């Protein structure tokens, strides 16, 4: 038995970690644009990176460290992804992190970036942050604000996990990501810290499985960025660990953050769960479910709050999975909107469907009636605002 | 040697064919909503249909005819796709086509539908067209208008093909399709008629290859409908045929119509060719090229006329094809916008790129520098208007 208690204050709850965010002029306004997370002792690090072939310089820099290296410092900047910058992009990171050592002694520092692709980092501005940081601060909010790009709100979450013997450990995270969110991660940075006494092998295993059921099952626009990073830092300071408890807490943490990203999807007004059951197998269920969460016609129908189930059916039919008109069943929440017996919408069903579609969150379920495969992915609608944000983003 | 002369008047140029379109009240306004194309003698028919698993009733009805059947009549309606309507949808077609025989004697009549999915046809309204049609008319324009859904303009094209001996045949087509246009066809109906003396085996072969390089290489929104139909009717009346001449004319006809569809893409303001060269093989080139023409982030950057080549690179990197940051070269028309030597945009290049992006049509070329594979697909931008059309379409 164990209990998970949500705590206010994000990263600040985890023993032995410090964080801060400052503005050095990369971003206009009051929010920070450079942040750090550090531990007073070296940490084991696990990471999952983007599947994009053009990995950004910070990811290449990370991968240059020896396997199972320990680190006590992550430096993060927004506004510039340091991607498609070649060897110079890596040299820039090295120069910046060497300069950091003048302000604070760190071991194997990691850098992480998000923003526009194809521009060199403004090194001097970023270095100027080192004189502004409070290295003893626990400013989780400032840190979470500083890593935002098109996000509308900061994303931080933390849990205290108490075991049967009343001993406890903490796990907390900040993340960012609003557009380019796709089943294969996407412009998403998430930094998780813990004081649990978790072995490195469990870190790798549990982080991968948590990623699958969270960040890898959401889609804002079907694009996958060059910079996606999910990172777990463990300083073991509490001396306490229970694999099952940690796993449940980590899954819950990443799932909740993934849904926060989705509800903050660029221009999104609602979050929809696309549940596919009765598929030939889980893989086919995932294929159909992802096709739904990525379909422009489905996304615009959601925005228009139009119970046009024909677009749901058509998208499943086009996804390439095994399916039959005769065995398909489509529901909006608990309302059957299509079955073999009920093809055309009667007035009453249509009115009920309108009501469901007006909600901020609801579920569209499709039972293919073929086999036992199932999968749930999460998506959002596509609004004028999405087009506006992405037509204007760079300039 | 042969010559291809474009003619005004669409379908009306082909000997032995008649067509008309009338309004029976499915559509508001002056445009027709039911149309026919007929031949005075039975024709060989070749067809390519949607890959969507939920094929609409008219496609199922067509496939119930014996292989290599001949037909002299196509009936087409807009506003209702007669899709996901089960066996009743097919029975409705049979009832309508039986009724048609009271007005004109036809052989193996074909029906084709486009519009909203999931509603039964309004049979009595459609039947009322049979008393309004002028069966001796050559009203290509009215016919082309009647099959439109969200299209902004009718699409018709016809060629006279003259051989070396001065003998000639005709080929002409009408088509519709504005949204749901995807590399795998999509809500697209295209009816091609010819008086060339083409053998049935050539019809099948040449129609498939024409489809590949035209309708299968364009994308408006990545969706594939339940009703896509590309149909070729040959009455052989001219007695004239030359395979190469026919093939070139058919390819040109379908390619031009495909680009017309794209320039009429829902809310689209520009058409862009995405050329991928230097890929490992043609299949990988097609994969990368289609990823570009389907990417929301690329499409919104096109709409915003923002020379943000980072989104082009990121989309290629995410598409799963073999590629290297070091060997990639990106051009907008003839302007190099990214190469290993030139990562950040200088002011002059940026200004030139702005100018190119303001054009109605331009080309984005990506040389992956890996192998010999190449492919071109065509796409359009994503505007507020697309969201508006598709949020409102059904209601």
Interface residues (C-beta under 8 A of the other chain):
Chain A: X50 X51 X52 X53 X54 X55 X81 X83 X84 X85 X86 X88 X116 X117 X118 X119 X120 X179 X180 X182 X184 X221 X222 X223 X224 X225 X226 X294 X295 X296 X297 X300 X301 X303 X304 X306 X308 X309 X310 X311 X313 X314 X315 X316 X317 X318 X320 X321 X322 X323 X324 X325 X326 X328 X338 X340 X343 X344 X345 X382 X383 X384 X386 X387 X388 X390 X391 X392 X393 X394 X395
Chain B: X51 X52 X53 X54 X55 X81 X83 X84 X85 X86 X88 X116 X117 X118 X119 X120 X179 X180 X182 X184 X221 X222 X223 X224 X225 X226 X294 X295 X296 X297 X300 X301 X303 X304 X306 X308 X309 X310 X311 X313 X314 X315 X316 X317 X318 X320 X321 X322 X323 X324 X325 X326 X328 X338 X340 X343 X344 X345 X382 X383 X384 X386 X387 X388 X390 X391 X392 X393 X394 X395
